[in-house]
């Protein structure tokens, strides 16, 4: 099985408010199915779907808006493995391979977590350090890598 076949194609977004670049706090949401787990919005890329189309579709599905613009993109796919408990329900995939985007919400964008299939129970804007403290352990290396890239590029 190739890397592409064993890892679910996924798109993920680091969202900043319309006050960016003045304010660089990052949107993070609390999962409604795992206690005290916070993460960036993300989701699968459908067969034949373009990555950018998936980005805006997933944003709408997860936070109720796609009123945003892309500021930057992480230049390559980045992968992580699911922990054993999650891996069982995600077969045949052993993890996800993701494209990451830094996205700025439009002024007046209305975040609504009460979507058709809610994944989050709460959200907040947090500093980079706080984000890395409260995220799932199995995603932490990916989050650090992507955040550090955007910091080195002068975006965060």
C-alpha positions in Angstrom: 0.0 0.0 0.0 1.4 3.4 -0.9 1.6 6.4 1.4 -1.3 8.0 -0.4 -3.4 4.8 0.1 -2.6 4.3 3.8 -3.1 7.9 4.8 -6.4 9.7 4.3 -6.1 12.8 2.2 -7.1 15.8 4.3 -7.1 19.5 4.4 -6.5 21.6 7.5 -6.6 25.2 8.3 -5.0 27.6 10.8 -7.5 30.4 11.0 -6.8 34.0 12.1 -9.5 36.7 12.6 -10.2 39.6 10.3 -7.9 41.7 12.6 -4.8 39.8 11.2 -2.0 40.8 11.0 -2.5 43.2 13.9 -3.7 40.3 16.0 -2.1 36.8 15.3 -4.1 34.7 17.7 -5.3 31.4 16.2 -8.8 29.9 16.0 -9.0 26.6 17.8 -12.1 24.5 18.5 -13.0 21.9 21.2 -14.1 18.6 19.9 -17.5 17.5 21.0 -16.6 13.8 21.1 -13.4 13.9 23.0 -13.0 15.5 26.4 -10.7 18.6 26.5 -9.3 18.0 23.0 -8.8 21.1 20.9 -7.8 21.2 17.3 -7.8 23.1 14.0 -10.7 22.6 11.6 -9.9 19.9 9.1 -11.5 17.3 7.0 -11.2 14.7 4.2 -10.7 15.6 0.6 -13.4 13.8 -1.5 -12.4 11.7 -4.5 -11.7 14.0 -7.4 -12.1 17.2 -5.3 -9.6 20.0 -5.6 -7.7 20.8 -2.4 -8.9 24.4 -2.3 -12.5 23.4 -2.9 -12.2 20.9 0.0 -10.7 23.7 2.2 -13.7 26.0 1.8 -16.2 23.1 2.0 -14.7 21.8 5.2 -14.6 25.3 6.7 -18.3 25.7 6.0 -19.2 22.3 7.3 -17.2 22.7 10.5 -17.5 26.3 11.6 -20.5 27.5 9.6 -18.7 29.9 7.3 -16.3 30.0 4.4 -16.0 33.7 4.3 -12.2 33.8 4.3 -9.1 34.3 2.2 -6.0 32.2 2.0 -2.9 34.0 3.4 -0.4 31.1 2.9 0.0 27.4 2.3 2.3 24.9 3.8 4.4 23.8 0.8 4.0 20.0 1.1 1.8 17.2 2.4 2.4 16.4 6.1 1.2 13.2 7.8 0.4 11.8 11.2 -0.7 8.4 12.5 -3.9 7.9 14.4 -3.6 6.6 18.0 -4.8 3.0 18.3 -8.3 3.8 19.7 -9.0 6.1 16.7 -7.3 3.9 14.1 -9.8 1.1 14.5 -12.7 3.3 13.4 -10.7 4.9 10.5 -9.7 1.7 8.7 -8.3 1.2 6.1 -6.3 4.4 6.9 -3.5 4.4 9.5 -3.4 8.2 9.6 -3.9 11.4 7.7 -1.8 13.2 5.1 -2.7 16.9 5.1 -2.4 20.2 3.2 -2.3 23.1 5.6 -3.5 26.6 4.9 -3.3 29.9 6.9 -6.7 31.5 6.4 -7.9 34.9 7.4 -11.6 35.3 8.2 -13.5 38.1 6.4 -14.8 41.0 8.5 -18.3 40.0 9.5 -17.7 36.2 9.0 -20.2 34.5 11.3 -18.8 31.4 13.0 -21.6 28.9 13.8 -20.7 25.6 15.4 -24.3 24.4 15.2 -23.8 22.9 11.8 -25.5 19.9 10.1 -23.0 17.5 11.7 -21.5 19.4 14.6 -17.9 18.5 15.4 -17.1 21.2 17.9 -18.7 22.4 21.2 -16.7 25.6 21.7 -14.0 27.7 20.1 -11.6 30.5 21.0 -8.6 32.4 19.7 -5.4 31.4 21.4 -1.7 32.2 21.2 0.6 29.8 19.5 1.9 28.6 22.8 -1.6 28.0 24.2 -2.6 26.1 21.0 0.4 23.8 21.4 -0.5 23.2 25.1 -4.1 22.1 24.6 -4.0 20.1 21.3 -4.1 16.3 20.9 -0.7 14.7 21.6 -0.7 12.8 18.3 -1.1 16.0 16.3 1.3 18.2 18.2 4.4 17.5 16.0 2.4 18.4 12.8 1.0 21.6 14.5 4.5 22.6 15.6 6.0 22.0 12.2 3.3 24.0 10.4 3.2 26.8 12.9 7.0 27.1 12.9 7.0 27.3 9.1 4.4 30.1 9.1 6.4 31.9 11.8 9.6 31.6 9.8 7.8 33.0 6.7 6.7 36.0 8.8 3.0 35.1 8.9 2.6 34.2 12.6 
